[in-house]
Amino acid sequence: DLHVTNVGTAPLGSAARPWTLSFTMPPGTTVSSLWNATLISAAGGAVRATAPSYTPSLAPGASMDIGWVQQGGTGLPSAVSLAG
């Protein structure tokens, strides 16, 4: 799981432009589904997701846990980026 927090002073994302998340999984690891995010793509270890329809923005100071089902390798994601 990833625990993400909006440390900014403005909401991250909106209904018109939801937040996006990207990260890289270790070699040999694949991601097939996520919770608290909608999977856009997962190829070559590069995972890209967007906000689920029920929470398109993240208020300042708000946090969310995002999890996934992975197969193959072990280890933690790297190059994590959350943008709005």
All heavy atoms as a GROMACS GRO file, in nm:
protein
  580
    1ASP      N    1   0.082  -0.119   0.000
    1ASP     CA    2   0.000   0.000   0.000
    1ASP      C    3   0.087   0.125   0.000
    1ASP      O    4   0.196   0.126   0.054
    1ASP     CB    5  -0.087   0.004   0.126
    1ASP     CG    6  -0.197  -0.098   0.127
    1ASP    OD1    7  -0.198  -0.187   0.041
    1ASP    OD2    8  -0.283  -0.088   0.215
    2LEU      N    9   0.034   0.229  -0.058
    2LEU     CA   10   0.096   0.362  -0.052
    2LEU      C   11   0.005   0.450   0.031
    2LEU      O   12  -0.116   0.451   0.012
    2LEU     CB   13   0.108   0.423  -0.191
    2LEU     CG   14   0.217   0.372  -0.283
    2LEU    CD1   15   0.204   0.437  -0.421
    2LEU    CD2   16   0.354   0.399  -0.226
    3HIS      N   17   0.063   0.524   0.123
    3HIS     CA   18  -0.011   0.622   0.201
    3HIS      C   19   0.028   0.758   0.145
    3HIS      O   20   0.144   0.798   0.154
    3HIS     CB   21   0.025   0.612   0.349
    3HIS     CG   22  -0.051   0.706   0.435
    3HIS    ND1   23  -0.180   0.681   0.475
    3HIS    CD2   24  -0.016   0.826   0.488
    3HIS    CE1   25  -0.222   0.781   0.549
    3HIS    NE2   26  -0.125   0.870   0.559
    4VAL      N   27  -0.068   0.827   0.082
    4VAL     CA   28  -0.040   0.957   0.021
    4VAL      C   29  -0.111   1.067   0.098
    4VAL      O   30  -0.221   1.047   0.148
    4VAL     CB   31  -0.080   0.961  -0.128
    4VAL    CG1   32   0.002   0.862  -0.209
    4VAL    CG2   33  -0.227   0.934  -0.148
    5THR      N   34  -0.045   1.182   0.108
    5THR     CA   35  -0.100   1.297   0.179
    5THR      C   36  -0.079   1.422   0.094
    5THR      O   37   0.029   1.442   0.039
    5THR     CB   38  -0.030   1.318   0.314
    5THR    OG1   39  -0.046   1.200   0.393
    5THR    CG2   40  -0.088   1.436   0.390
    6ASN      N   41  -0.182   1.504   0.083
    6ASN     CA   42  -0.170   1.632   0.016
    6ASN      C   43  -0.110   1.730   0.116
    6ASN      O   44  -0.178   1.776   0.206
    6ASN     CB   45  -0.305   1.681  -0.034
    6ASN     CG   46  -0.296   1.815  -0.104
    6ASN    OD1   47  -0.189   1.874  -0.115
    6ASN    ND2   48  -0.409   1.864  -0.152
    7VAL      N   49   0.017   1.762   0.099
    7VAL     CA   50   0.085   1.854   0.190
    7VAL      C   51   0.078   1.998   0.140
    7VAL      O   52   0.134   2.088   0.203
    7VAL     CB   53   0.232   1.812   0.213
    7VAL    CG1   54   0.239   1.677   0.283
    7VAL    CG2   55   0.310   1.810   0.083
    8GLY      N   56   0.008   2.019   0.029
    8GLY     CA   57  -0.007   2.154  -0.027
    8GLY      C   58  -0.115   2.233   0.044
    8GLY      O   59  -0.178   2.187   0.140
    9THR      N   60  -0.138   2.353  -0.005
    9THR     CA   61  -0.239   2.441   0.054
    9THR      C   62  -0.366   2.448  -0.030
    9THR      O   63  -0.460   2.518   0.007
    9THR     CB   64  -0.182   2.584   0.070
    9THR    OG1   65  -0.140   2.632  -0.058
    9THR    CG2   66  -0.064   2.583   0.167
   10ALA      N   67  -0.370   2.378  -0.142
   10ALA     CA   68  -0.487   2.375  -0.230
   10ALA      C   69  -0.528   2.230  -0.255
   10ALA      O   70  -0.444   2.140  -0.243
   10ALA     CB   71  -0.456   2.443  -0.362
   11PRO      N   72  -0.653   2.205  -0.287
   11PRO     CA   73  -0.695   2.069  -0.321
   11PRO      C   74  -0.613   2.014  -0.438
   11PRO      O   75  -0.572   2.088  -0.527
   11PRO     CB   76  -0.841   2.085  -0.362
   11PRO     CG   77  -0.886   2.211  -0.297
   11PRO     CD   78  -0.764   2.300  -0.296
   12LEU      N   79  -0.588   1.887  -0.433
   12LEU     CA   80  -0.514   1.818  -0.540
   12LEU      C   81  -0.616   1.745  -0.626
   12LEU      O   82  -0.683   1.653  -0.581
   12LEU     CB   83  -0.416   1.720  -0.478
   12LEU     CG   84  -0.317   1.651  -0.569
   12LEU    CD1   85  -0.228   1.755  -0.637
   12LEU    CD2   86  -0.232   1.554  -0.490
   13GLY      N   87  -0.635   1.791  -0.748
   13GLY     CA   88  -0.734   1.733  -0.838
   13GLY      C   89  -0.871   1.794  -0.820
   13GLY      O   90  -0.896   1.872  -0.729
   14SER      N   91  -0.960   1.758  -0.914
   14SER     CA   92  -1.099   1.805  -0.910
   14SER      C   93  -1.184   1.707  -0.990
   14SER      O   94  -1.130   1.617  -1.055
   14SER     CB   95  -1.110   1.944  -0.972
   14SER     OG   96  -1.080   1.938  -1.110
   15ALA      N   97  -1.314   1.727  -0.989
   15ALA     CA   98  -1.402   1.639  -1.067
   15ALA      C   99  -1.369   1.648  -1.216
   15ALA      O  100  -1.374   1.549  -1.288
   15ALA     CB  101  -1.548   1.674  -1.042
   16ALA      N  102  -1.334   1.768  -1.263
   16ALA     CA  103  -1.301   1.786  -1.404
   16ALA      C  104  -1.160   1.735  -1.437
   16ALA      O  105  -1.134   1.693  -1.549
   16ALA     CB  106  -1.312   1.933  -1.440
   17ARG      N  107  -1.071   1.738  -1.339
   17ARG     CA  108  -0.932   1.695  -1.361
   17ARG      C  109  -0.882   1.623  -1.236
   17ARG      O  110  -0.819   1.683  -1.149
   17ARG     CB  111  -0.845   1.817  -1.390
   17ARG     CG  112  -0.704   1.781  -1.429
   17ARG     CD  113  -0.628   1.906  -1.478
   17ARG     NE  114  -0.491   1.871  -1.503
   17ARG     CZ  115  -0.389   1.908  -1.426
   17ARG    NH1  116  -0.409   1.983  -1.321
   17ARG    NH2  117  -0.267   1.872  -1.457
   18PRO      N  118  -0.914   1.493  -1.222
   18PRO     CA  119  -0.876   1.418  -1.102
   18PRO      C  120  -0.724   1.405  -1.086
   18PRO      O  121  -0.650   1.416  -1.184
   18PRO     CB  122  -0.939   1.281  -1.122
   18PRO     CG  123  -1.014   1.285  -1.248
   18PRO     CD  124  -0.987   1.413  -1.317
   19TRP      N  125  -0.680   1.378  -0.964
   19TRP     CA  126  -0.538   1.357  -0.939
   19TRP      C  127  -0.492   1.231  -1.011
   19TRP      O  128  -0.570   1.143  -1.045
   19TRP     CB  129  -0.506   1.350  -0.790
   19TRP     CG  130  -0.586   1.254  -0.708
   19TRP    CD1  131  -0.693   1.283  -0.629
   19TRP    CD2  132  -0.563   1.112  -0.694
   19TRP    NE1  133  -0.739   1.169  -0.568
   19TRP    CE2  134  -0.661   1.063  -0.607
   19TRP    CE3  135  -0.472   1.022  -0.747
   19TRP    CZ2  136  -0.670   0.928  -0.571
   19TRP    CZ3  137  -0.481   0.888  -0.712
   19TRP    CH2  138  -0.578   0.844  -0.625
   20THR      N  139  -0.361   1.223  -1.036
   20THR     CA  140  -0.301   1.105  -1.097
   20THR      C  141  -0.184   1.058  -1.012
   20THR      O  142  -0.119   1.136  -0.943
   20THR     CB  143  -0.252   1.131  -1.241
   20THR    OG1  144  -0.157   1.236  -1.238
   20THR    CG2  145  -0.367   1.166  -1.333
   21LEU      N  146  -0.159   0.930  -1.019
   21LEU     CA  147  -0.052   0.866  -0.943
   21LEU      C  148   0.030   0.782  -1.039
   21LEU      O  149  -0.027   0.712  -1.125
   21LEU     CB  150  -0.112   0.776  -0.834
   21LEU     CG  151  -0.017   0.685  -0.758
   21LEU    CD1  152   0.072   0.767  -0.665
   21LEU    CD2  153  -0.096   0.582  -0.678
   22SER      N  154   0.161   0.787  -1.026
   22SER     CA  155   0.246   0.698  -1.105
   22SER      C  156   0.356   0.645  -1.014
   22SER      O  157   0.399   0.712  -0.920
   22SER     CB  158   0.304   0.769  -1.227
   22SER     OG  159   0.382   0.879  -1.188
   23PHE      N  160   0.398   0.522  -1.041
   23PHE     CA  161   0.509   0.462  -0.968
   23PHE      C  162   0.564   0.347  -1.050
   23PHE      O  163   0.501   0.300  -1.145
   23PHE     CB  164   0.468   0.417  -0.828
   23PHE     CG  165   0.352   0.321  -0.819
   23PHE    CD1  166   0.373   0.184  -0.819
   23PHE    CD2  167   0.222   0.368  -0.808
   23PHE    CE1  168   0.266   0.096  -0.809
   23PHE    CE2  169   0.114   0.281  -0.797
   23PHE     CZ  170   0.137   0.145  -0.798
   24THR      N  171   0.683   0.301  -1.014
   24THR     CA  172   0.750   0.192  -1.083
   24THR      C  173   0.766   0.075  -0.988
   24THR      O  174   0.816   0.092  -0.876
   24THR     CB  175   0.888   0.239  -1.135
   24THR    OG1  176   0.868   0.352  -1.218
   24THR    CG2  177   0.957   0.129  -1.212
   25MET      N  178   0.726  -0.043  -1.033
   25MET     CA  179   0.740  -0.164  -0.953
   25MET      C  180   0.875  -0.230  -0.984
   25MET      O  181   0.932  -0.209  -1.092
   25MET     CB  182   0.626  -0.261  -0.986
   25MET     CG  183   0.489  -0.211  -0.943
   25MET     SD  184   0.475  -0.175  -0.766
   25MET     CE  185   0.486  -0.340  -0.696
   26PRO      N  186   0.925  -0.313  -0.891
   26PRO     CA  187   1.052  -0.382  -0.915
   26PRO      C  188   1.043  -0.475  -1.038
   26PRO      O  189   0.933  -0.518  -1.075
   26PRO     CB  190   1.073  -0.464  -0.788
   26PRO     CG  191   0.989  -0.398  -0.685
   26PRO     CD  192   0.872  -0.340  -0.759
   27PRO      N  193   1.156  -0.506  -1.099
   27PRO     CA  194   1.156  -0.595  -1.215
   27PRO      C  195   1.084  -0.728  -1.185
   27PRO      O  196   1.097  -0.783  -1.076
   27PRO     CB  197   1.305  -0.620  -1.241
   27PRO     CG  198   1.372  -0.499  -1.185
   27PRO     CD  199   1.290  -0.461  -1.064
   28GLY      N  200   1.007  -0.774  -1.281
   28GLY     CA  201   0.936  -0.901  -1.268
   28GLY      C  202   0.805  -0.892  -1.193
   28GLY      O  203   0.738  -0.991  -1.173
   29THR      N  204   0.767  -0.772  -1.149
   29THR     CA  205   0.644  -0.753  -1.074
   29THR      C  206   0.538  -0.689  -1.163
   29THR      O  207   0.566  -0.593  -1.233
   29THR     CB  208   0.668  -0.662  -0.953
   29THR    OG1  209   0.773  -0.717  -0.873
   29THR    CG2  210   0.543  -0.649  -0.867
   30THR      N  211   0.417  -0.743  -1.160
   30THR     CA  212   0.307  -0.685  -1.235
   30THR      C  213   0.195  -0.646  -1.140
   30THR      O  214   0.177  -0.708  -1.036
   30THR     CB  215   0.252  -0.782  -1.342
   30THR    OG1  216   0.207  -0.902  -1.278
   30THR    CG2  217   0.358  -0.816  -1.445
   31VAL      N  218   0.120  -0.546  -1.178
   31VAL     CA  219   0.005  -0.498  -1.100
   31VAL      C  220  -0.120  -0.522  -1.184
   31VAL      O  221  -0.124  -0.483  -1.300
   31VAL     CB  222   0.019  -0.348  -1.066
   31VAL    CG1  223  -0.108  -0.293  -1.006
   31VAL    CG2  224   0.136  -0.328  -0.970
   32SER      N  225  -0.222  -0.586  -1.123
   32SER     CA  226  -0.342  -0.618  -1.200
   32SER      C  227  -0.464  -0.537  -1.158
   32SER      O  228  -0.557  -0.521  -1.236
   32SER     CB  229  -0.374  -0.767  -1.190
   32SER     OG  230  -0.393  -0.804  -1.056
   33SER      N  231  -0.466  -0.486  -1.037
   33SER     CA  232  -0.580  -0.405  -0.994
   33SER      C  233  -0.538  -0.321  -0.874
   33SER      O  234  -0.440  -0.351  -0.807
   33SER     CB  235  -0.700  -0.492  -0.959
   33SER     OG  236  -0.671  -0.576  -0.849
   34LEU      N  237  -0.614  -0.214  -0.850
   34LEU     CA  238  -0.588  -0.125  -0.738
   34LEU      C  239  -0.717  -0.100  -0.661
   34LEU      O  240  -0.825  -0.123  -0.714
   34LEU     CB  241  -0.537   0.011  -0.788
   34LEU     CG  242  -0.400   0.016  -0.852
   34LEU    CD1  243  -0.415   0.009  -1.001
   34LEU    CD2  244  -0.331   0.143  -0.814
   35TRP      N  245  -0.705  -0.050  -0.539
   35TRP     CA  246  -0.821   0.001  -0.467
   35TRP      C  247  -0.788   0.142  -0.422
   35TRP      O  248  -0.674   0.178  -0.402
   35TRP     CB  249  -0.865  -0.088  -0.352
   35TRP     CG  250  -0.763  -0.122  -0.248
   35TRP    CD1  251  -0.735  -0.052  -0.135
   35TRP    CD2  252  -0.676  -0.235  -0.248
   35TRP    NE1  253  -0.635  -0.114  -0.064
   35TRP    CE2  254  -0.597  -0.228  -0.131
   35TRP    CE3  255  -0.655  -0.342  -0.334
   35TRP    CZ2  256  -0.502  -0.322  -0.100
   35TRP    CZ3  257  -0.559  -0.436  -0.303
   35TRP    CH2  258  -0.484  -0.425  -0.187
   36ASN      N  259  -0.892   0.223  -0.416
   36ASN     CA  260  -0.884   0.367  -0.388
   36ASN      C  261  -0.813   0.442  -0.500
   36ASN      O  262  -0.766   0.555  -0.480
   36ASN     CB  263  -0.820   0.398  -0.254
   36ASN     CG  264  -0.908   0.357  -0.138
   36ASN    OD1  265  -1.029   0.349  -0.152
   36ASN    ND2  266  -0.848   0.329  -0.024
   37ALA      N  267  -0.805   0.381  -0.618
   37ALA     CA  268  -0.753   0.445  -0.739
   37ALA      C  269  -0.800   0.362  -0.858
   37ALA      O  270  -0.832   0.244  -0.843
   37ALA     CB  271  -0.601   0.452  -0.738
   38THR      N  272  -0.804   0.423  -0.975
   38THR     CA  273  -0.845   0.354  -1.097
   38THR      C  274  -0.723   0.334  -1.185
   38THR      O  275  -0.656   0.431  -1.221
   38THR     CB  276  -0.952   0.437  -1.172
   38THR    OG1  277  -1.064   0.456  -1.085
   38THR    CG2  278  -0.997   0.367  -1.299
   39LEU      N  279  -0.695   0.210  -1.219
   39LEU     CA  280  -0.578   0.176  -1.299
   39LEU      C  281  -0.594   0.228  -1.442
   39LEU      O  282  -0.694   0.201  -1.508
   39LEU     CB  283  -0.559   0.024  -1.300
   39LEU     CG  284  -0.435  -0.029  -1.369
   39LEU    CD1  285  -0.308   0.021  -1.300
   39LEU    CD2  286  -0.437  -0.182  -1.371
   40ILE      N  287  -0.496   0.305  -1.488
   40ILE     CA  288  -0.493   0.352  -1.627
   40ILE      C  289  -0.407   0.258  -1.710
   40ILE      O  290  -0.448   0.212  -1.815
   40ILE     CB  291  -0.437   0.496  -1.637
   40ILE    CG1  292  -0.528   0.593  -1.564
   40ILE    CG2  293  -0.419   0.537  -1.783
   40ILE    CD1  294  -0.469   0.733  -1.554
   41SER      N  295  -0.286   0.229  -1.661
   41SER     CA  296  -0.196   0.138  -1.731
   41SER      C  297  -0.096   0.079  -1.635
   41SER      O  298  -0.065   0.137  -1.531
   41SER     CB  299  -0.124   0.211  -1.845
   41SER     OG  300  -0.041   0.312  -1.792
   42ALA      N  301  -0.046  -0.039  -1.671
   42ALA     CA  302   0.057  -0.107  -1.593
   42ALA      C  303   0.138  -0.192  -1.690
   42ALA      O  304   0.103  -0.305  -1.717
   42ALA     CB  305  -0.004  -0.191  -1.483
   43ALA      N  306   0.242  -0.134  -1.746
   43ALA     CA  307   0.323  -0.204  -1.844
   43ALA      C  308   0.471  -0.186  -1.811
   43ALA      O  309   0.514  -0.075  -1.778
   43ALA     CB  310   0.295  -0.150  -1.984
   44GLY      N  311   0.545  -0.294  -1.819
   44GLY     CA  312   0.688  -0.285  -1.794
   44GLY      C  313   0.724  -0.235  -1.656
   44GLY      O  314   0.827  -0.175  -1.638
   45GLY      N  315   0.637  -0.258  -1.560
   45GLY     CA  316   0.661  -0.212  -1.423
   45GLY      C  317   0.617  -0.070  -1.395
   45GLY      O  318   0.611  -0.028  -1.281
   46ALA      N  319   0.585   0.006  -1.500
   46ALA     CA  320   0.538   0.144  -1.482
   46ALA      C  321   0.386   0.143  -1.463
   46ALA      O  322   0.312   0.097  -1.549
   46ALA     CB  323   0.574   0.228  -1.604
   47VAL      N  324   0.342   0.190  -1.349
   47VAL     CA  325   0.199   0.191  -1.315
   47VAL      C  326   0.150   0.334  -1.316
   47VAL      O  327   0.215   0.424  -1.262
   47VAL     CB  328   0.175   0.126  -1.177
   47VAL    CG1  329   0.028   0.130  -1.139
   47VAL    CG2  330   0.227  -0.017  -1.175
   48ARG      N  331   0.034   0.355  -1.377
   48ARG     CA  332  -0.028   0.488  -1.380
   48ARG      C  333  -0.174   0.471  -1.342
   48ARG      O  334  -0.243   0.382  -1.392
   48ARG     CB  335  -0.014   0.548  -1.519
   48ARG     CG  336  -0.063   0.690  -1.529
   48ARG     CD  337  -0.012   0.754  -1.658
   48ARG     NE  338  -0.093   0.866  -1.696
   48ARG     CZ  339  -0.083   0.987  -1.646
   48ARG    NH1  340   0.005   1.011  -1.552
   48ARG    NH2  341  -0.160   1.085  -1.688
   49ALA      N  342  -0.221   0.555  -1.252
   49ALA     CA  343  -0.358   0.547  -1.202
   49ALA      C  344  -0.414   0.686  -1.185
   49ALA      O  345  -0.340   0.786  -1.183
   49ALA     CB  346  -0.361   0.472  -1.069
   50THR      N  347  -0.545   0.692  -1.170
   50THR     CA  348  -0.612   0.819  -1.146
   50THR      C  349  -0.709   0.803  -1.030
   50THR      O  350  -0.736   0.691  -0.985
   50THR     CB  351  -0.685   0.868  -1.273
   50THR    OG1  352  -0.729   1.003  -1.252
   50THR    CG2  353  -0.804   0.782  -1.307
   51ALA      N  354  -0.760   0.915  -0.983
   51ALA     CA  355  -0.854   0.916  -0.870
   51ALA      C  356  -0.979   0.836  -0.905
   51ALA      O  357  -1.027   0.842  -1.017
   51ALA     CB  358  -0.892   1.058  -0.836
   52PRO      N  359  -1.036   0.766  -0.807
   52PRO     CA  360  -1.164   0.700  -0.831
   52PRO      C  361  -1.274   0.806  -0.838
   52PRO      O  362  -1.260   0.917  -0.786
   52PRO     CB  363  -1.181   0.610  -0.709
   52PRO     CG  364  -1.101   0.675  -0.602
   52PRO     CD  365  -0.986   0.743  -0.672
   53SER      N  366  -1.385   0.772  -0.901
   53SER     CA  367  -1.494   0.868  -0.920
   53SER      C  368  -1.551   0.920  -0.788
   53SER      O  369  -1.600   1.032  -0.782
   53SER     CB  370  -1.605   0.806  -1.004
   53SER     OG  371  -1.656   0.692  -0.940
   54TYR      N  372  -1.541   0.842  -0.682
   54TYR     CA  373  -1.600   0.883  -0.554
   54TYR      C  374  -1.512   0.980  -0.476
   54TYR      O  375  -1.555   1.036  -0.375
   54TYR     CB  376  -1.636   0.762  -0.468
   54TYR     CG  377  -1.522   0.667  -0.441
   54TYR    CD1  378  -1.432   0.688  -0.337
   54TYR    CD2  379  -1.504   0.554  -0.520
   54TYR    CE1  380  -1.328   0.602  -0.313
   54TYR    CE2  381  -1.401   0.466  -0.496
   54TYR     CZ  382  -1.314   0.490  -0.393
   54TYR     OH  383  -1.210   0.404  -0.370
   55THR      N  384  -1.388   1.002  -0.518
   55THR     CA  385  -1.302   1.100  -0.452
   55THR      C  386  -1.200   1.157  -0.550
   55THR      O  387  -1.083   1.123  -0.547
   55THR     CB  388  -1.233   1.041  -0.327
   55THR    OG1  389  -1.156   1.141  -0.263
   55THR    CG2  390  -1.148   0.922  -0.356
   56PRO      N  391  -1.246   1.245  -0.642
   56PRO     CA  392  -1.157   1.296  -0.746
   56PRO      C  393  -1.053   1.397  -0.698
   56PRO      O  394  -0.960   1.428  -0.769
   56PRO     CB  395  -1.253   1.361  -0.845
   56PRO     CG  396  -1.369   1.402  -0.761
   56PRO     CD  397  -1.381   1.296  -0.656
   57SER      N  398  -1.072   1.450  -0.576
   57SER     CA  399  -0.974   1.546  -0.525
   57SER      C  400  -0.931   1.506  -0.385
   57SER      O  401  -0.998   1.430  -0.316
   57SER     CB  402  -1.032   1.688  -0.525
   57SER     OG  403  -1.137   1.697  -0.433
   58LEU      N  404  -0.818   1.560  -0.345
   58LEU     CA  405  -0.762   1.535  -0.212
   58LEU      C  406  -0.740   1.671  -0.147
   58LEU      O  407  -0.659   1.752  -0.194
   58LEU     CB  408  -0.631   1.458  -0.226
   58LEU     CG  409  -0.579   1.379  -0.109
   58LEU    CD1  410  -0.681   1.278  -0.059
   58LEU    CD2  411  -0.450   1.308  -0.146
   59ALA      N  412  -0.816   1.700  -0.043
   59ALA     CA  413  -0.809   1.830   0.025
   59ALA      C  414  -0.673   1.850   0.092
   59ALA      O  415  -0.603   1.752   0.122
   59ALA     CB  416  -0.919   1.838   0.130
   60PRO      N  417  -0.633   1.974   0.116
   60PRO     CA  418  -0.508   1.999   0.188
   60PRO      C  419  -0.508   1.925   0.322
   60PRO      O  420  -0.605   1.930   0.396
   60PRO     CB  421  -0.508   2.150   0.208
   60PRO     CG  422  -0.592   2.203   0.098
   60PRO     CD  423  -0.700   2.099   0.079
   61GLY      N  424  -0.401   1.854   0.348
   61GLY     CA  425  -0.387   1.777   0.472
   61GLY      C  426  -0.455   1.642   0.471
   61GLY      O  427  -0.435   1.562   0.562
   62ALA      N  428  -0.535   1.613   0.369
   62ALA     CA  429  -0.606   1.485   0.361
   62ALA      C  430  -0.511   1.374   0.314
   62ALA      O  431  -0.416   1.399   0.240
   62ALA     CB  432  -0.725   1.494   0.268
   63SER      N  433  -0.540   1.253   0.359
   63SER     CA  434  -0.459   1.137   0.324
   63SER      C  435  -0.547   1.027   0.267
   63SER      O  436  -0.669   1.025   0.290
   63SER     CB  437  -0.388   1.081   0.447
   63SER     OG  438  -0.300   1.176   0.500
   64MET      N  439  -0.484   0.936   0.195
   64MET     CA  440  -0.554   0.822   0.138
   64MET      C  441  -0.456   0.706   0.125
   64MET      O  442  -0.338   0.728   0.095
   64MET     CB  443  -0.610   0.858   0.000
   64MET     CG  444  -0.675   0.743  -0.073
   64MET     SD  445  -0.742   0.795  -0.230
   64MET     CE  446  -0.899   0.858  -0.174
   65ASP      N  447  -0.503   0.585   0.151
   65ASP     CA  448  -0.424   0.466   0.130
   65ASP      C  449  -0.464   0.404  -0.003
   65ASP      O  450  -0.583   0.384  -0.029
   65ASP     CB  451  -0.446   0.364   0.242
   65ASP     CG  452  -0.386   0.411   0.373
   65ASP    OD1  453  -0.271   0.458   0.370
   65ASP    OD2  454  -0.454   0.401   0.476
   66ILE      N  455  -0.366   0.375  -0.087
   66ILE     CA  456  -0.390   0.315  -0.217
   66ILE      C  457  -0.318   0.181  -0.218
   66ILE      O  458  -0.199   0.173  -0.189
   66ILE     CB  459  -0.338   0.406  -0.330
   66ILE    CG1  460  -0.412   0.540  -0.324
   66ILE    CG2  461  -0.354   0.339  -0.465
   66ILE    CD1  462  -0.354   0.648  -0.407
   67GLY      N  463  -0.392   0.077  -0.252
   67GLY     CA  464  -0.335  -0.057  -0.253
   67GLY      C  465  -0.351  -0.123  -0.388
   67GLY      O  466  -0.422  -0.073  -0.475
   68TRP      N  467  -0.284  -0.236  -0.406
   68TRP     CA  468  -0.289  -0.306  -0.534
   68TRP      C  469  -0.263  -0.454  -0.514
   68TRP      O  470  -0.212  -0.498  -0.413
   68TRP     CB  471  -0.187  -0.248  -0.632
   68TRP     CG  472  -0.046  -0.253  -0.581
   68TRP    CD1  473   0.045  -0.354  -0.596
   68TRP    CD2  474   0.020  -0.151  -0.505
   68TRP    NE1  475   0.162  -0.322  -0.533
   68TRP    CE2  476   0.150  -0.198  -0.478
   68TRP    CE3  477  -0.017  -0.026  -0.460
   68TRP    CZ2  478   0.243  -0.123  -0.406
   68TRP    CZ3  479   0.074   0.048  -0.388
   68TRP    CH2  480   0.202   0.000  -0.362
   69VAL      N  481  -0.299  -0.530  -0.617
   69VAL     CA  482  -0.270  -0.672  -0.624
   69VAL      C  483  -0.151  -0.686  -0.718
   69VAL      O  484  -0.153  -0.635  -0.830
   69VAL     CB  485  -0.391  -0.751  -0.680
   69VAL    CG1  486  -0.356  -0.896  -0.698
   69VAL    CG2  487  -0.511  -0.734  -0.589
   70GLN      N  488  -0.045  -0.752  -0.668
   70GLN     CA  489   0.073  -0.768  -0.752
   70GLN      C  490   0.109  -0.915  -0.763
   70GLN      O  491   0.080  -0.994  -0.674
   70GLN     CB  492   0.191  -0.688  -0.699
   70GLN     CG  493   0.256  -0.744  -0.573
   70GLN     CD  494   0.368  -0.655  -0.523
   70GLN    OE1  495   0.351  -0.535  -0.507
   70GLN    NE2  496   0.483  -0.714  -0.496
   71GLN      N  497   0.169  -0.948  -0.876
   71GLN     CA  498   0.218  -1.083  -0.901
   71GLN      C  499   0.366  -1.073  -0.937
   71GLN      O  500   0.412  -0.971  -0.986
   71GLN     CB  501   0.144  -1.149  -1.019
   71GLN     CG  502  -0.004  -1.176  -0.996
   71GLN     CD  503  -0.089  -1.052  -1.021
   71GLN    OE1  504  -0.058  -0.969  -1.104
   71GLN    NE2  505  -0.196  -1.039  -0.946
   72GLY      N  506   0.436  -1.183  -0.915
   72GLY     CA  507   0.577  -1.186  -0.953
   72GLY      C  508   0.667  -1.143  -0.841
   72GLY      O  509   0.656  -1.193  -0.730
   73GLY      N  510   0.754  -1.050  -0.870
   73GLY     CA  511   0.857  -1.007  -0.777
   73GLY      C  512   0.806  -0.950  -0.646
   73GLY      O  513   0.687  -0.936  -0.623
   74THR      N  514   0.902  -0.917  -0.563
   74THR     CA  515   0.872  -0.855  -0.434
   74THR      C  516   0.943  -0.720  -0.428
   74THR      O  517   1.028  -0.690  -0.510
   74THR     CB  518   0.920  -0.944  -0.318
   74THR    OG1  519   1.061  -0.962  -0.330
   74THR    CG2  520   0.851  -1.079  -0.319
   75GLY      N  521   0.911  -0.644  -0.330
   75GLY     CA  522   0.976  -0.515  -0.313
   75GLY      C  523   0.878  -0.401  -0.319
   75GLY      O  524   0.760  -0.420  -0.349
   76LEU      N  525   0.928  -0.285  -0.290
   76LEU     CA  526   0.846  -0.165  -0.283
   76LEU      C  527   0.853  -0.085  -0.413
   76LEU      O  528   0.952  -0.093  -0.486
   76LEU     CB  529   0.895  -0.077  -0.168
   76LEU     CG  530   0.887  -0.139  -0.029
   76LEU    CD1  531   0.952  -0.048   0.072
   76LEU    CD2  532   0.744  -0.169   0.008
   77PRO      N  533   0.749  -0.007  -0.441
   77PRO     CA  534   0.753   0.077  -0.561
   77PRO      C  535   0.855   0.190  -0.544
   77PRO      O  536   0.889   0.229  -0.432
   77PRO     CB  537   0.610   0.131  -0.572
   77PRO     CG  538   0.555   0.123  -0.435
   77PRO     CD  539   0.623   0.007  -0.369
   78SER      N  540   0.899   0.242  -0.657
   78SER     CA  541   0.992   0.356  -0.656
   78SER      C  542   0.936   0.462  -0.752
   78SER      O  543   0.836   0.439  -0.820
   78SER     CB  544   1.130   0.312  -0.700
   78SER     OG  545   1.127   0.259  -0.832
   79ALA      N  546   1.003   0.575  -0.758
   79ALA     CA  547   0.966   0.684  -0.847
   79ALA      C  548   0.816   0.719  -0.834
   79ALA      O  549   0.746   0.734  -0.931
   79ALA     CB  550   1.000   0.652  -0.992
   80VAL      N  551   0.770   0.732  -0.711
   80VAL     CA  552   0.630   0.762  -0.683
   80VAL      C  553   0.602   0.910  -0.708
   80VAL      O  554   0.676   0.996  -0.661
   80VAL     CB  555   0.592   0.725  -0.537
   80VAL    CG1  556   0.448   0.761  -0.507
   80VAL    CG2  557   0.617   0.577  -0.513
   81SER      N  558   0.493   0.938  -0.781
   81SER     CA  559   0.456   1.075  -0.812
   81SER      C  560   0.306   1.090  -0.802
   81SER      O  561   0.230   1.012  -0.861
   81SER     CB  562   0.504   1.112  -0.952
   81SER     OG  563   0.456   1.238  -0.989
   82LEU      N  564   0.260   1.190  -0.728
   82LEU     CA  565   0.118   1.222  -0.716
   82LEU      C  566   0.098   1.363  -0.766
   82LEU      O  567   0.166   1.456  -0.721
   82LEU     CB  568   0.073   1.211  -0.570
   82LEU     CG  569  -0.073   1.238  -0.540
   82LEU    CD1  570  -0.163   1.134  -0.606
   82LEU    CD2  571  -0.097   1.240  -0.390
   83ALA      N  572   0.011   1.381  -0.864
   83ALA     CA  573  -0.008   1.513  -0.924
   83ALA      C  574  -0.155   1.543  -0.939
   83ALA      O  575  -0.239   1.454  -0.951
   83ALA     CB  576   0.061   1.519  -1.059
   84GLY      N  577  -0.189   1.671  -0.942
   84GLY     CA  578  -0.327   1.712  -0.959
   84GLY      C  579  -0.336   1.812  -1.062
   84GLY      O  580  -0.372   1.894  -1.113
   0.00000   0.00000   0.00000
